[in-house]
Amino acid sequence: MNSKNFQDLVRSSRTYRRFAEDEPLSYGDLAALVNAARFAPSGNNMQVLRFHIVVDPAERSAVFSRLHWAALLRDWSGPVAGERPTGYIAVCAPTALAANPVRLIDTGIAAQTIALAAASRGLGCCMLKSFDADVSDVMGVSAEGYVAELVLALGERGERVVLETSETEHGLAYWRDDEGTHHVPKLALEDLLV
């Protein structure tokens, strides 16, 4: 892959919050994404993270009801029926290590790797840290000694997302236009360099 192709992949790896619910993902689809994360770096090569895959409709519904979506879209409570994710991957850490800063970095690296793998397959992904405390219980991972650090909602993309300059009236706040297109402002490269 050349650098332009990689930049295109990163640009396409946006947060998608609406999905084509009539095109379900399989366990194998999500396991392939976890397999990509298996090769990602981890602090001291400890590889303590574990992943819980959710594709069963009843478990999907239980997980969905505990998620909180898009804080900046105050008049939107999340995807409606027909636009909901068709799979989830929970990035889980051992309960005793959940607050360890290195494990939190590992979680971010694994999640971004999964998001890039999803984008490479044309899938949408939304990383969620805002969820009810019992989501680990609902998925059964707490009984195994793990806690969900992040929940990645996945599915076929069901919305248009565009990147734009942050030099608009919206500043850095993401927003939706009247047609439902999701706009994501980004700083210019020169604004990031110190």
LOPARO-968160 format. One record per residue: x, y, z of N, C-alpha, C in turn. Coordinates in pm, whole numbers, plus 50000, padded with zeros to 5 digits. Layout:
BEGIN
XYZXYZXYZ
...
This chain:
BEGIN
500854988250000500005000050000500895012450000
500625021749911501415033949911500815044150008
501535055150029501115064950131499785071450096
499495073549968498205079549929497065070049964
497255057149935496205047349969495995046750119
497075047550196496915047350342496185059750390
496515071450337495805083850375494325082650341
494015076950225492605075050187491895065750285
492585055050327491995045850423491715052950555
492675060750603492485068050729491325077950716
491255085050603490165094550582488805087650580
488765075250530487485068150523487115061550656
488055061250749487815055050879487235065450975
486055069850941485355079951020484425073151120
483845080951208482805075851296481485075751219
480915063851207479595062251147478635058551258
477505065351263476525062851368475205057451315
475085056551183473895050751121474365039951024
473655028751027474085016950954472945011350871
473275002750777472274995550697471944982750773
470934983550856470614972450947470124959950873
469684961650751469214950150674470364942150611
471594946150638472774938950589473604934550710
473194923650777473864919650901475284914650881
476084916650982477434911250985477414897651053
478364889251017478464876051078479544876251186
479544865851266480594864151366481954863951296
482044857051184483294856351109483764869851059
482814878451017483184891950974483904899351086
483344898551207483914905851320485174899051373
485224885951367486434878851410487614882751320
487364885251192488434889651102488984903251145
488124911951196488574925051244489404923451371
488964914751460489734912051583491084906051546
491114897751443492374891751401493374902451360
492904913251298493804924351264494384930651390
493534932451492493984938551618494974929651692
494894916751667495804907251731497264910451702
497514916551587498884919751546499324933751588
498434941351649498764955051691499734954851809
500514965451826501414966251940500644966452072
501274961452177500714962852312501884965052408
501624972852514502654976152611503334963752667
504674963352659505474952152707505094938852639
504384939752527503884928152454503084918752546
502394924652643501634916652740500374910252680
499774916752583498594911352513497494907152609
497144916052702496134912752803494704915652758
494544923052651493194926352607492504914052551
491184913852568490344903552509489194910452438
488534903452349487514909552264486244901052270
485134907752287483844900952289483054905252166
482644895452086481904898051962480414896051988
479624905551940478164904951956477524905551817
476844894751778476044894851654474624889551677
474424882151785473104876851816472114888351834
470964888051766470014899351774469584903151916
469344893252003468924896452140470054903352216
471284898452202472404904852270472684918552210
472554919852077472734933052013471764943052071
470514939152088469494947952142469834952052286
470284942452365470644945252504471824954852513
472814953052426473974962052425473544975852376
472774976252266472344989152210471634997752315
470784991452396469994999052494470855005352603
472135001652609473025006952713474045016952659
473965019852531474905029052468474355043252463
475255052952468474865067052460475595073152340
474845079052250475345082952119475495098052104
476595102452042476795115851985476375127252077
477185130052176476865140552273476655154152208
477325156952097477175170052033475895171451952
475225160251923473945160751852472845159651957
472585170852023471715171052140470275166552113
469805168251991468425164551959468335150651896
469375142551911469415129251850469775119051957
468955109051975469195099252081469815086352030
470255086251907470915074551851470175069251730
470755059251666470145053951545468795047451573
467855049751482466515043951495466535029951436
465465022451460465345009051403465545009951252
466335000851199466685000951058468025007451031
468525015151129469825022051116470805017751225
470475007551300471295003551414472444994351372
473494993751452474624984951421474184970451413
474874962751331474554948451320475604939851389
476524946251458477514938951535478274948351627
478824942651731479654950251824480894942051857
481984949251880483174943151938483494951052063
483504944352177483914950952301485394948052322
486164958752343487574957252378487614956652530
488074945352582487994942652725489374941252787
489494946152910490744944852987490434937053114
491444930253168491234923853298490804934353400
489824931153480489284940853576490374947053661
491344939253704492414944353791493334954253718
493334954153586494234962953509493484973853434
492184974753452491374983653370491794998253379
492265002853492492645016853508494125019453477
494875009053445496295010653415496465018853287
497235029853293497375038553175497885031253051
498785021853068499305014452952498195006252888
497345000052969496244991952915495245000852842
495065013252889494175022452820494745026252683
496055027852676496705030452547496545018352456
496765006352511496564994152434495154993552376
494164997452457492774997252412492585006352292
493165018352298493055027652186493715022452060
494885016352077495595010851961494774999551899
494244990651981493444979551929492184984651861
491524994451922490284999751864490545006551730
491615014251721491925020751594492295010551487
492975000051526493314989551431492044982951378
491104980151466489824974451424489074984051332
489064996851367488375006851285488985007651145
490305007251137490965007451005490664994650927
490674983250995490334970750928488904971050877
487994976850956486594978150913486504987250790
487204998550794487185007850680487735001350554
488754992850570489324986250454488334976750388
487294972850462486244964150409484974972050375
485054985350384483904993750352482864994350462
483204989950582482274989950695482375002950774
481305006250843481305017550933481585013051074
482185021851153482545018651292482355031151377
481845029051497481725039851595482285034651727
483305041351778483885037751908483095044852017
482585037152111481785042752219482415039852354
482625050452430483075049252570481935052952663
480895058952608479755063152689478695052152685
478675044352793477685033452804477405030852951
476285024252976475895020953113476915011353175
477095012553304478105004753376477874989753368
476634985553344476364971153343476564964653206
477114971753110477294965852977478214953652983
479204953753071480094942253086479334930053139
478374932453228477554921653280476644915953171
476044924953093475134920752986475844911952884
477104915052857477874907152760478514894852825
478454893852955479004882253024480504882753045
481154893953015482614894453028483044896853173
482204903153253482574905453393482694892253468
481864882453432481944869253496483254862253463
483904866553355485194860953315486374868953369
486074879753448487134887853506487574899453419
486704903653324487044914553233486024925653242
486434937353196485544948753188485664954753048
484534958952992484544965252860485124979252873
486214981752802486844995052800486225003752691
485974997752576485335004452462484394994652396
483334999852339482444991752256482474997752117
482804989552019482824993951880481554988951813
480744998251767479534995051693479914994251546
479444983751478479864981251341478684977351253
478854979851125477854975951027478154981950892
477324978350796477414984750666477054999450684
477785008050619477565022550635476165026550589
475515034650673474165039250643474035054250641
475165061150632475125075750625476345080750549
476255093050504477365099550435478095108250536
479415106650543480245114550633481285121750549
481415134850571482405142750497483325150050594
484585150850555485555158750631485585172750571
485785182650656485845196450608486765204450697
487045216350654487895225250732487195229550861
487975232450961487395236951089487125251951088
487375258450977487215272950969485805276750926
484805270850989483415274250962482765278551093
481515281951087480775286051206480675274951310
480885262451269480765251151361482045248451440
483155254851399484415252251468484785237451456
485075231051570485445216951571484265207551600
483075213151620481905204951652481385198051526
481225184651534480605177651422479135181451416
478535180251298477155184551279476535177451159
475215178251150474485172551036473735183550965
473725182450831472965192250753471535187250733
470725195050659469305191650639469105178650563
470105174450485469995161850411470485149950494
470955152350616471425141650703472895138150686
473615145950603475045143550588475755147750716
476635139150763477385141750886478695148750849
478935160550905480125168650876481095167950993
482365165450961483405164151064484515174251034
484575185251110485635195151089486985189951136
488025193051060489385188951095490315201051086
491245201951180492265212351177493215209951060
493815220651012494835219550907496125214350967
496955208050885498205202550933499055212951004
499135224950947499975235351009499485239451147
498205237251176497665240251309498055229851413
498495218151368498845207351458500315207051496
501135213551417502575212551438503045223051537
503835218851636504365228351738505875227551739
